Amino acid sequence: MPSYNSTVDTQTESVLKVTWTDDLGNVIVSGEKQVKGGPEEAAKMEQTFAEDLRRNFADRFPAPEEPEPMPMGGI
């Protein structure tokens, strides 16, 4: 299942960096966003930014596996 890591780099501004990877550690998509305020403000935006990346690049994420259909006629 894909997962993401994030970092906040603060120099003159905070930069939120999010990288989605697959189970083998291969990068699926990575993005950066400048955030006004400090690391606290960046932390508030982390999940939303990660979800936006996943939604905007949905073609790079595998579709979930479909469950096996139930047999007709009961158990």
C-alpha positions as CSV (number, residue, x, y, z in Angstrom):
1,M,0.0,0.0,0.0
2,P,1.4,3.4,-0.9
3,S,2.6,5.6,2.0
4,Y,4.1,9.0,2.3
5,N,6.8,10.8,4.2
6,S,7.1,14.5,4.8
7,T,9.6,17.0,5.9
8,V,9.5,20.7,6.7
9,D,12.6,22.8,5.7
10,T,12.6,26.2,7.4
11,Q,15.1,28.8,6.3
12,T,13.6,32.1,5.4
13,E,10.3,30.4,4.7
14,S,8.9,27.0,5.5
15,V,8.8,24.5,2.7
16,L,6.7,21.4,3.1
17,K,8.0,18.4,1.1
18,V,5.9,15.3,0.6
19,T,7.0,12.1,-1.1
20,W,4.7,9.1,-1.8
21,T,6.5,5.8,-2.2
22,D,5.3,2.2,-2.9
23,D,6.0,-0.9,-0.7
24,L,9.4,-1.3,-2.3
25,G,10.5,2.3,-1.6
26,N,10.1,3.5,-5.2
27,V,9.0,7.1,-5.5
28,I,5.5,7.5,-7.0
29,V,5.2,11.3,-6.7
30,S,6.9,14.1,-4.8
31,G,5.9,17.7,-4.3
32,E,7.0,20.9,-2.4
33,K,4.9,23.7,-1.2
34,Q,6.0,27.0,0.4
35,V,4.1,27.7,3.6
36,K,3.6,31.1,5.3
37,G,4.5,30.8,9.0
38,G,6.7,28.3,10.7
39,P,6.8,24.5,11.0
40,E,3.5,24.5,13.0
41,E,1.6,25.9,10.0
42,A,3.3,23.4,7.6
43,A,2.3,20.5,9.9
44,K,-1.3,21.6,9.7
45,M,-1.2,21.4,5.9
46,E,0.7,18.1,5.6
47,Q,-2.2,15.7,5.3
48,T,-4.2,17.9,2.9
49,F,-1.2,18.4,0.7
50,A,-0.4,14.7,0.6
51,E,-4.0,13.9,-0.3
52,D,-4.0,16.5,-3.0
53,L,-0.8,15.0,-4.6
54,R,-2.4,11.6,-4.5
55,R,-5.7,12.9,-6.1
56,N,-3.9,15.0,-8.7
57,F,-1.6,12.1,-9.8
58,A,-4.2,9.3,-9.3
59,D,-3.0,7.6,-12.5
60,R,0.3,6.8,-10.7
61,F,-1.3,4.9,-7.9
62,P,-2.5,1.3,-8.3
63,A,-6.2,0.7,-8.1
64,P,-7.2,-1.4,-5.0
65,E,-7.7,-5.1,-5.7
66,E,-11.3,-6.1,-6.2
67,P,-12.6,-8.8,-3.8
68,E,-13.6,-12.1,-5.2
69,P,-17.3,-12.2,-6.0
70,M,-19.6,-14.2,-3.7
71,P,-20.9,-17.4,-5.4
72,M,-24.6,-17.2,-6.2
73,G,-27.0,-19.5,-4.4
74,G,-25.9,-19.0,-0.8
75,I,-23.1,-20.5,1.2
